[in-house]
Amino acid sequence: MLSVSPSQHEGELLPPEKMREFVGGGDFKIVGEAFRDYLVNLGGLRPDDRLLDVGCGCGRIAVPLTGYLSDKGSFEGFDIYKEGIEWCTRNITARRPNFRFRFADIYNKRYNPLGRSPASSFRFPYPDDSFDFVVASSVFTHLLRKDMTHYLSEIRRVMRTGGRCLITYFLFREEGLPDEEGKRNDIDFRFHADRYRTASKIEVEYAIAYEEAYLRELYRDFALEVVEPVHYGLQDIVVAVKKRKKARVPALQWLKSLGPDKMAEEKAVDEISPDYATDSPTMVKGIRNGIWSNEDEEFHLFVQSYENGDCVLMATLDARGYVAFRGRLRENMLRVEDDAGRQGYSLCLELTDSSHGRLTARMPTGELRAEVSCLLPAGK
């Protein structure tokens, strides 16, 4: 493995011992330099890349990257460890303004028990397609399944198409640990759950291992292509590339087949009053009837409006299910209030032009924001 030479200054950047202990064992400098080499050699990190460090701690990965990333590149990091973020800002950002750090007040029973935001709904504070590279070291090893899935979806969101991510896990297979050369961790994951195992029944987030087959399924669902091989070790390294999602044809066909007649047959719309049915639905100014979707086909929205300004709305999330709403149309906005249809959802579609808009939806799995466009006209 090629080793990248450190800069003159990185040796001077050493957090206090208490901070170094908080982010994990091992020599702070040696571990940081090893991860820099992983990013370059396994992940293909380039000097001009825009990089996000999820769970950046007190800069263990950032410090050695000050000697690698160019002024054209950038480093963004966030963490629930406030003191670490403050140290990084004072000591790293002061020297390299393109290295920036943010505190994220996320609840974690072990590391931030007073945190306000649950990990399962925390939206990374960065726009879509912002980064060429995302790294998460010793983060997913402490995330429960719901939180881990959400974090992976957020990593995909902030990566550009063709961007790469390097994430560490504890992995296992049904028959045991993966075959590999070299030392594995010595954690006893004795407590079994659905597709994951934990080392403690009480402090569950202390260490969590995921079934490798399940993780690969999840990556496929998120259109993240694993760069083989997976690198097994004390923590297992998975590198992946973000691919453009293909349209989910079954979902589109299902939505396209829906019309006013067929909608009445769907169980999801049983709560909708027949007073909203009409033999001749007409277009209401502003919202265009049809199948709305974001570019990656993660969200599908079927809108059917009626003369009185009310509408019936049906949505699918990743072709896995659907929910019906009844909402009010305005000139350029469709809004479905909280708990519409007694299902606990809220949704707003605001037009930016006649066939494009901004979608904001709150669901049990968290909040979704997406730029959407009308793909197909509604009808039978």
Disulfide bonds with the S-S distance in Angstrom:
none
